[in-house]
Amino acid sequence: MAEMDTSSSGGGKKHGGTKSKKQSTRVDMTPMVDLGFLLITFFMLTTTMSKPKTMDLIMPKDTENEKDQNKVKESTALTILLGKDNRVYYYEGLAQDPNASANPDFFKATSFANTGGIRDEIIRKRDEVAKLRNAKGEPEDVVVIIKADDQANYKNFVDILDEMAINRIQRYATVDISDQDKKWIQSTEAANGVQSTPAAPPAK
């Protein structure tokens, strides 16, 4: 608070005539300090610290016993392949039969577009599998198999994991791409006029 000091100066001597009194101003900073501490306390209690952006992954149990391994049904599986130049390929099932590609609608290409992309296919397969029932009479869960080609980039791998979280896919796995999958990608690229790039040799 500001105060006015109206005390007179000049000692006890009195002189004739009227003498003006000197006035000085003194600012009390105590309330300002209190306000500063209140603001600091307020922001310390209300500010939320930034949290790291991470994704929780549930890793399967490492076992060699076939009875303890999770079996994936052909009817509930959706296989997604990540190619070069942000290309995405997919087919339904596990493609255990190499002649499965005889069906022209078996192997399809798509993208990460918000409309008409891989997200729509994941949702369609999820809803389709949910109508099935297991031995206990419970709805089946779709299982997404993710395979990345040698020429796929890390960003696309993160994007497909984000799609799993966005579409609430509970069961998915990352698997090494097979030679048959690579042949299907190359044949699809050739049919669409995409020139294949040879894979880089492994580092020594």
ChimeraX commands (.cxc) that place a marker at each C-alpha (Angstrom):
marker #1 position 0.00,0.00,0.00 radius 0.5
marker #1 position 1.17,3.52,-0.70 radius 0.5
marker #1 position 1.56,5.86,2.21 radius 0.5
marker #1 position 2.06,9.58,2.36 radius 0.5
marker #1 position 4.74,10.83,4.73 radius 0.5
marker #1 position 3.63,14.31,5.87 radius 0.5
marker #1 position 6.14,14.77,8.65 radius 0.5
marker #1 position 7.79,18.20,8.67 radius 0.5
marker #1 position 11.51,18.73,8.55 radius 0.5
marker #1 position 13.76,21.49,9.81 radius 0.5
marker #1 position 14.13,20.68,13.51 radius 0.5
marker #1 position 12.52,22.71,16.25 radius 0.5
marker #1 position 13.37,26.18,14.96 radius 0.5
marker #1 position 10.47,28.33,13.93 radius 0.5
marker #1 position 10.77,31.00,11.29 radius 0.5
marker #1 position 8.35,33.64,10.38 radius 0.5
marker #1 position 5.94,33.11,7.54 radius 0.5
marker #1 position 4.35,29.98,6.12 radius 0.5
marker #1 position 6.62,27.05,5.26 radius 0.5
marker #1 position 5.44,24.25,2.95 radius 0.5
marker #1 position 5.78,20.72,4.23 radius 0.5
marker #1 position 7.75,18.19,2.19 radius 0.5
marker #1 position 5.76,15.11,1.27 radius 0.5
marker #1 position 7.34,11.76,0.37 radius 0.5
marker #1 position 5.76,8.57,-0.99 radius 0.5
marker #1 position 6.60,5.11,0.29 radius 0.5
marker #1 position 5.23,1.93,-1.38 radius 0.5
marker #1 position 4.56,-1.09,0.82 radius 0.5
marker #1 position 5.32,-4.24,-1.27 radius 0.5
marker #1 position 4.08,-6.74,1.31 radius 0.5
marker #1 position 0.66,-7.33,-0.34 radius 0.5
marker #1 position 2.35,-7.79,-3.71 radius 0.5
marker #1 position 4.63,-10.49,-2.29 radius 0.5
marker #1 position 1.60,-12.26,-0.77 radius 0.5
marker #1 position -0.17,-12.14,-4.13 radius 0.5
marker #1 position 2.90,-13.58,-5.86 radius 0.5
marker #1 position 3.05,-16.56,-3.49 radius 0.5
marker #1 position -0.69,-17.15,-3.93 radius 0.5
marker #1 position -0.31,-17.27,-7.71 radius 0.5
marker #1 position 2.66,-19.64,-7.48 radius 0.5
marker #1 position 0.73,-21.95,-5.16 radius 0.5
marker #1 position -2.31,-21.84,-7.44 radius 0.5
marker #1 position -0.38,-22.84,-10.58 radius 0.5
marker #1 position 1.56,-25.56,-8.74 radius 0.5
marker #1 position -1.68,-27.21,-7.61 radius 0.5
marker #1 position -3.65,-26.84,-10.85 radius 0.5
marker #1 position -1.02,-27.40,-13.56 radius 0.5
marker #1 position -0.94,-30.86,-15.12 radius 0.5
marker #1 position 2.47,-32.10,-16.15 radius 0.5
marker #1 position 2.79,-33.44,-19.68 radius 0.5
marker #1 position 2.54,-37.21,-19.84 radius 0.5
marker #1 position 4.66,-39.30,-22.22 radius 0.5
marker #1 position 2.73,-40.70,-25.16 radius 0.5
marker #1 position 3.16,-44.45,-24.99 radius 0.5
marker #1 position 1.21,-47.49,-26.05 radius 0.5
marker #1 position 0.77,-50.53,-23.83 radius 0.5
marker #1 position 1.59,-53.79,-25.58 radius 0.5
marker #1 position 0.59,-57.17,-24.17 radius 0.5
marker #1 position 3.27,-59.62,-25.21 radius 0.5
marker #1 position 2.38,-63.29,-25.62 radius 0.5
marker #1 position 3.85,-65.92,-23.35 radius 0.5
marker #1 position 6.98,-67.54,-24.74 radius 0.5
marker #1 position 6.26,-71.25,-24.85 radius 0.5
marker #1 position 7.04,-74.20,-27.08 radius 0.5
marker #1 position 4.04,-76.22,-25.97 radius 0.5
marker #1 position 1.40,-76.13,-28.69 radius 0.5
marker #1 position -1.39,-76.47,-26.14 radius 0.5
marker #1 position -0.39,-73.17,-24.52 radius 0.5
marker #1 position -0.15,-71.31,-27.83 radius 0.5
marker #1 position -3.01,-69.14,-29.03 radius 0.5
marker #1 position -4.66,-70.63,-32.07 radius 0.5
marker #1 position -5.94,-68.27,-34.74 radius 0.5
marker #1 position -8.95,-69.30,-36.78 radius 0.5
marker #1 position -8.95,-68.68,-40.51 radius 0.5
marker #1 position -12.42,-67.14,-40.31 radius 0.5
marker #1 position -11.47,-64.57,-37.66 radius 0.5
marker #1 position -8.11,-63.44,-39.07 radius 0.5
marker #1 position -7.29,-60.35,-41.09 radius 0.5
marker #1 position -3.75,-60.06,-42.45 radius 0.5
marker #1 position -2.34,-56.59,-43.16 radius 0.5
marker #1 position 0.85,-56.08,-45.14 radius 0.5
marker #1 position 2.83,-52.82,-45.06 radius 0.5
marker #1 position 4.62,-52.02,-48.30 radius 0.5
marker #1 position 6.74,-49.20,-49.62 radius 0.5
marker #1 position 5.54,-45.65,-50.35 radius 0.5
marker #1 position 2.81,-45.83,-47.67 radius 0.5
marker #1 position 1.04,-48.69,-49.46 radius 0.5
marker #1 position -1.11,-51.12,-47.48 radius 0.5
marker #1 position -2.25,-54.56,-48.60 radius 0.5
marker #1 position -4.59,-56.96,-46.88 radius 0.5
marker #1 position -6.40,-60.25,-47.23 radius 0.5
marker #1 position -8.78,-62.20,-45.05 radius 0.5
marker #1 position -7.54,-65.27,-43.25 radius 0.5
marker #1 position -4.03,-66.60,-42.82 radius 0.5
marker #1 position -3.45,-67.68,-46.44 radius 0.5
marker #1 position -2.10,-71.07,-45.48 radius 0.5
marker #1 position -2.87,-72.25,-48.99 radius 0.5
marker #1 position -0.42,-70.77,-51.57 radius 0.5
marker #1 position -3.12,-71.11,-54.23 radius 0.5
marker #1 position -5.47,-68.84,-52.29 radius 0.5
marker #1 position -4.55,-65.95,-54.60 radius 0.5
marker #1 position -6.38,-67.69,-57.45 radius 0.5
marker #1 position -9.38,-65.66,-56.33 radius 0.5
marker #1 position -8.99,-62.20,-57.93 radius 0.5
marker #1 position -10.62,-60.56,-54.89 radius 0.5
marker #1 position -8.30,-62.26,-52.42 radius 0.5
marker #1 position -5.36,-59.82,-52.27 radius 0.5
marker #1 position -6.32,-56.14,-52.10 radius 0.5
marker #1 position -4.50,-52.81,-51.87 radius 0.5
marker #1 position -5.58,-49.78,-49.87 radius 0.5
marker #1 position -4.12,-46.82,-47.95 radius 0.5
marker #1 position -4.26,-45.01,-44.61 radius 0.5
marker #1 position -6.99,-42.64,-45.84 radius 0.5
marker #1 position -9.68,-41.76,-43.33 radius 0.5
marker #1 position -12.39,-42.80,-45.80 radius 0.5
marker #1 position -12.13,-45.95,-47.87 radius 0.5
marker #1 position -8.81,-46.93,-46.29 radius 0.5
marker #1 position -7.57,-49.73,-44.08 radius 0.5
marker #1 position -9.61,-48.42,-41.14 radius 0.5
marker #1 position -12.88,-49.20,-42.91 radius 0.5
marker #1 position -11.68,-52.73,-43.63 radius 0.5
marker #1 position -10.70,-53.30,-40.01 radius 0.5
marker #1 position -14.09,-52.11,-38.79 radius 0.5
marker #1 position -15.92,-54.24,-41.37 radius 0.5
marker #1 position -13.97,-57.37,-40.39 radius 0.5
marker #1 position -14.39,-56.65,-36.67 radius 0.5
marker #1 position -18.16,-56.32,-36.96 radius 0.5
marker #1 position -18.38,-59.38,-39.21 radius 0.5
marker #1 position -16.44,-61.60,-36.79 radius 0.5
marker #1 position -18.44,-60.29,-33.81 radius 0.5
marker #1 position -21.50,-62.05,-35.26 radius 0.5
marker #1 position -19.77,-65.43,-34.94 radius 0.5
marker #1 position -19.92,-67.50,-31.76 radius 0.5
marker #1 position -17.27,-69.70,-30.21 radius 0.5
marker #1 position -17.80,-73.02,-28.40 radius 0.5
marker #1 position -18.91,-71.16,-25.26 radius 0.5
marker #1 position -21.50,-69.14,-27.17 radius 0.5
marker #1 position -19.49,-65.93,-26.80 radius 0.5
marker #1 position -18.78,-63.51,-29.67 radius 0.5
marker #1 position -15.55,-64.12,-31.51 radius 0.5
marker #1 position -12.76,-61.53,-31.59 radius 0.5
marker #1 position -11.08,-60.53,-34.80 radius 0.5
marker #1 position -7.35,-61.24,-34.92 radius 0.5
marker #1 position -5.23,-58.88,-37.01 radius 0.5
marker #1 position -1.90,-60.17,-38.32 radius 0.5
marker #1 position 0.52,-57.34,-39.16 radius 0.5
marker #1 position 3.41,-57.98,-41.53 radius 0.5
marker #1 position 5.88,-55.32,-42.64 radius 0.5
marker #1 position 7.79,-55.56,-45.90 radius 0.5
marker #1 position 11.52,-54.81,-46.00 radius 0.5
marker #1 position 10.77,-51.51,-47.75 radius 0.5
marker #1 position 8.07,-50.37,-45.32 radius 0.5
marker #1 position 8.84,-47.40,-43.07 radius 0.5
marker #1 position 8.57,-47.03,-39.31 radius 0.5
marker #1 position 5.83,-44.39,-39.52 radius 0.5
marker #1 position 3.44,-46.79,-41.23 radius 0.5
marker #1 position 4.09,-49.38,-38.54 radius 0.5
marker #1 position 3.19,-46.86,-35.84 radius 0.5
marker #1 position 0.12,-45.80,-37.85 radius 0.5
marker #1 position -1.19,-49.37,-38.05 radius 0.5
marker #1 position -0.70,-49.80,-34.30 radius 0.5
marker #1 position -2.69,-46.61,-33.79 radius 0.5
marker #1 position -5.46,-48.12,-35.91 radius 0.5
marker #1 position -5.56,-51.09,-33.54 radius 0.5
marker #1 position -6.11,-48.74,-30.60 radius 0.5
marker #1 position -8.60,-46.51,-32.41 radius 0.5
marker #1 position -10.75,-49.41,-33.57 radius 0.5
marker #1 position -10.50,-51.26,-30.22 radius 0.5
marker #1 position -8.83,-54.36,-31.65 radius 0.5
marker #1 position -7.95,-56.50,-28.64 radius 0.5
marker #1 position -6.02,-59.25,-30.42 radius 0.5
marker #1 position -3.30,-58.49,-32.95 radius 0.5
marker #1 position 0.21,-59.70,-33.62 radius 0.5
marker #1 position 3.26,-58.66,-35.63 radius 0.5
marker #1 position 4.66,-61.50,-37.74 radius 0.5
marker #1 position 7.58,-61.74,-40.14 radius 0.5
marker #1 position 6.48,-61.41,-43.72 radius 0.5
marker #1 position 6.69,-64.61,-45.75 radius 0.5
marker #1 position 8.14,-65.11,-49.22 radius 0.5
marker #1 position 4.67,-65.83,-50.54 radius 0.5
marker #1 position 3.41,-62.49,-49.19 radius 0.5
marker #1 position 6.30,-60.71,-50.93 radius 0.5
marker #1 position 5.39,-62.38,-54.22 radius 0.5
marker #1 position 1.79,-61.24,-53.88 radius 0.5
marker #1 position 2.95,-57.67,-53.22 radius 0.5
marker #1 position 5.24,-57.71,-56.24 radius 0.5
marker #1 position 2.56,-59.11,-58.53 radius 0.5
marker #1 position 0.06,-56.50,-57.31 radius 0.5
marker #1 position 2.56,-53.69,-57.85 radius 0.5
marker #1 position 3.35,-54.99,-61.32 radius 0.5
marker #1 position -0.36,-55.12,-62.18 radius 0.5
marker #1 position -0.73,-51.49,-61.07 radius 0.5
marker #1 position 2.38,-50.34,-62.92 radius 0.5
marker #1 position 4.50,-49.84,-59.81 radius 0.5
marker #1 position 8.18,-50.50,-60.35 radius 0.5
marker #1 position 9.65,-52.78,-57.71 radius 0.5
marker #1 position 12.78,-51.72,-55.86 radius 0.5
marker #1 position 15.23,-54.45,-54.84 radius 0.5
marker #1 position 15.72,-54.78,-51.10 radius 0.5
marker #1 position 18.94,-53.45,-49.66 radius 0.5
marker #1 position 21.54,-56.06,-48.73 radius 0.5
marker #1 position 21.97,-56.72,-45.02 radius 0.5
marker #1 position 24.61,-54.67,-43.24 radius 0.5
marker #1 position 27.88,-56.40,-42.57 radius 0.5
marker link #1:1,2 radius 0.2
marker link #1:2,3 radius 0.2
marker link #1:3,4 radius 0.2
marker link #1:4,5 radius 0.2
marker link #1:5,6 radius 0.2
marker link #1:6,7 radius 0.2
marker link #1:7,8 radius 0.2
marker link #1:8,9 radius 0.2
marker link #1:9,10 radius 0.2
marker link #1:10,11 radius 0.2
marker link #1:11,12 radius 0.2
marker link #1:12,13 radius 0.2
marker link #1:13,14 radius 0.2
marker link #1:14,15 radius 0.2
marker link #1:15,16 radius 0.2
marker link #1:16,17 radius 0.2
marker link #1:17,18 radius 0.2
marker link #1:18,19 radius 0.2
marker link #1:19,20 radius 0.2
marker link #1:20,21 radius 0.2
marker link #1:21,22 radius 0.2
marker link #1:22,23 radius 0.2
marker link #1:23,24 radius 0.2
marker link #1:24,25 radius 0.2
marker link #1:25,26 radius 0.2
marker link #1:26,27 radius 0.2
marker link #1:27,28 radius 0.2
marker link #1:28,29 radius 0.2
marker link #1:29,30 radius 0.2
marker link #1:30,31 radius 0.2
marker link #1:31,32 radius 0.2
marker link #1:32,33 radius 0.2
marker link #1:33,34 radius 0.2
marker link #1:34,35 radius 0.2
marker link #1:35,36 radius 0.2
marker link #1:36,37 radius 0.2
marker link #1:37,38 radius 0.2
marker link #1:38,39 radius 0.2
marker link #1:39,40 radius 0.2
marker link #1:40,41 radius 0.2
marker link #1:41,42 radius 0.2
marker link #1:42,43 radius 0.2
marker link #1:43,44 radius 0.2
marker link #1:44,45 radius 0.2
marker link #1:45,46 radius 0.2
marker link #1:46,47 radius 0.2
marker link #1:47,48 radius 0.2
marker link #1:48,49 radius 0.2
marker link #1:49,50 radius 0.2
marker link #1:50,51 radius 0.2
marker link #1:51,52 radius 0.2
marker link #1:52,53 radius 0.2
marker link #1:53,54 radius 0.2
marker link #1:54,55 radius 0.2
marker link #1:55,56 radius 0.2
marker link #1:56,57 radius 0.2
marker link #1:57,58 radius 0.2
marker link #1:58,59 radius 0.2
marker link #1:59,60 radius 0.2
marker link #1:60,61 radius 0.2
marker link #1:61,62 radius 0.2
marker link #1:62,63 radius 0.2
marker link #1:63,64 radius 0.2
marker link #1:64,65 radius 0.2
marker link #1:65,66 radius 0.2
marker link #1:66,67 radius 0.2
marker link #1:67,68 radius 0.2
marker link #1:68,69 radius 0.2
marker link #1:69,70 radius 0.2
marker link #1:70,71 radius 0.2
marker link #1:71,72 radius 0.2
marker link #1:72,73 radius 0.2
marker link #1:73,74 radius 0.2
marker link #1:74,75 radius 0.2
marker link #1:75,76 radius 0.2
marker link #1:76,77 radius 0.2
marker link #1:77,78 radius 0.2
marker link #1:78,79 radius 0.2
marker link #1:79,80 radius 0.2
marker link #1:80,81 radius 0.2
marker link #1:81,82 radius 0.2
marker link #1:82,83 radius 0.2
marker link #1:83,84 radius 0.2
marker link #1:84,85 radius 0.2
marker link #1:85,86 radius 0.2
marker link #1:86,87 radius 0.2
marker link #1:87,88 radius 0.2
marker link #1:88,89 radius 0.2
marker link #1:89,90 radius 0.2
marker link #1:90,91 radius 0.2
marker link #1:91,92 radius 0.2
marker link #1:92,93 radius 0.2
marker link #1:93,94 radius 0.2
marker link #1:94,95 radius 0.2
marker link #1:95,96 radius 0.2
marker link #1:96,97 radius 0.2
marker link #1:97,98 radius 0.2
marker link #1:98,99 radius 0.2
marker link #1:99,100 radius 0.2
marker link #1:100,101 radius 0.2
marker link #1:101,102 radius 0.2
marker link #1:102,103 radius 0.2
marker link #1:103,104 radius 0.2
marker link #1:104,105 radius 0.2
marker link #1:105,106 radius 0.2
marker link #1:106,107 radius 0.2
marker link #1:107,108 radius 0.2
marker link #1:108,109 radius 0.2
marker link #1:109,110 radius 0.2
marker link #1:110,111 radius 0.2
marker link #1:111,112 radius 0.2
marker link #1:112,113 radius 0.2
marker link #1:113,114 radius 0.2
marker link #1:114,115 radius 0.2
marker link #1:115,116 radius 0.2
marker link #1:116,117 radius 0.2
marker link #1:117,118 radius 0.2
marker link #1:118,119 radius 0.2
marker link #1:119,120 radius 0.2
marker link #1:120,121 radius 0.2
marker link #1:121,122 radius 0.2
marker link #1:122,123 radius 0.2
marker link #1:123,124 radius 0.2
marker link #1:124,125 radius 0.2
marker link #1:125,126 radius 0.2
marker link #1:126,127 radius 0.2
marker link #1:127,128 radius 0.2
marker link #1:128,129 radius 0.2
marker link #1:129,130 radius 0.2
marker link #1:130,131 radius 0.2
marker link #1:131,132 radius 0.2
marker link #1:132,133 radius 0.2
marker link #1:133,134 radius 0.2
marker link #1:134,135 radius 0.2
marker link #1:135,136 radius 0.2
marker link #1:136,137 radius 0.2
marker link #1:137,138 radius 0.2
marker link #1:138,139 radius 0.2
marker link #1:139,140 radius 0.2
marker link #1:140,141 radius 0.2
marker link #1:141,142 radius 0.2
marker link #1:142,143 radius 0.2
marker link #1:143,144 radius 0.2
marker link #1:144,145 radius 0.2
marker link #1:145,146 radius 0.2
marker link #1:146,147 radius 0.2
marker link #1:147,148 radius 0.2
marker link #1:148,149 radius 0.2
marker link #1:149,150 radius 0.2
marker link #1:150,151 radius 0.2
marker link #1:151,152 radius 0.2
marker link #1:152,153 radius 0.2
marker link #1:153,154 radius 0.2
marker link #1:154,155 radius 0.2
marker link #1:155,156 radius 0.2
marker link #1:156,157 radius 0.2
marker link #1:157,158 radius 0.2
marker link #1:158,159 radius 0.2
marker link #1:159,160 radius 0.2
marker link #1:160,161 radius 0.2
marker link #1:161,162 radius 0.2
marker link #1:162,163 radius 0.2
marker link #1:163,164 radius 0.2
marker link #1:164,165 radius 0.2
marker link #1:165,166 radius 0.2
marker link #1:166,167 radius 0.2
marker link #1:167,168 radius 0.2
marker link #1:168,169 radius 0.2
marker link #1:169,170 radius 0.2
marker link #1:170,171 radius 0.2
marker link #1:171,172 radius 0.2
marker link #1:172,173 radius 0.2
marker link #1:173,174 radius 0.2
marker link #1:174,175 radius 0.2
marker link #1:175,176 radius 0.2
marker link #1:176,177 radius 0.2
marker link #1:177,178 radius 0.2
marker link #1:178,179 radius 0.2
marker link #1:179,180 radius 0.2
marker link #1:180,181 radius 0.2
marker link #1:181,182 radius 0.2
marker link #1:182,183 radius 0.2
marker link #1:183,184 radius 0.2
marker link #1:184,185 radius 0.2
marker link #1:185,186 radius 0.2
marker link #1:186,187 radius 0.2
marker link #1:187,188 radius 0.2
marker link #1:188,189 radius 0.2
marker link #1:189,190 radius 0.2
marker link #1:190,191 radius 0.2
marker link #1:191,192 radius 0.2
marker link #1:192,193 radius 0.2
marker link #1:193,194 radius 0.2
marker link #1:194,195 radius 0.2
marker link #1:195,196 radius 0.2
marker link #1:196,197 radius 0.2
marker link #1:197,198 radius 0.2
marker link #1:198,199 radius 0.2
marker link #1:199,200 radius 0.2
marker link #1:200,201 radius 0.2
marker link #1:201,202 radius 0.2
marker link #1:202,203 radius 0.2
marker link #1:203,204 radius 0.2
view
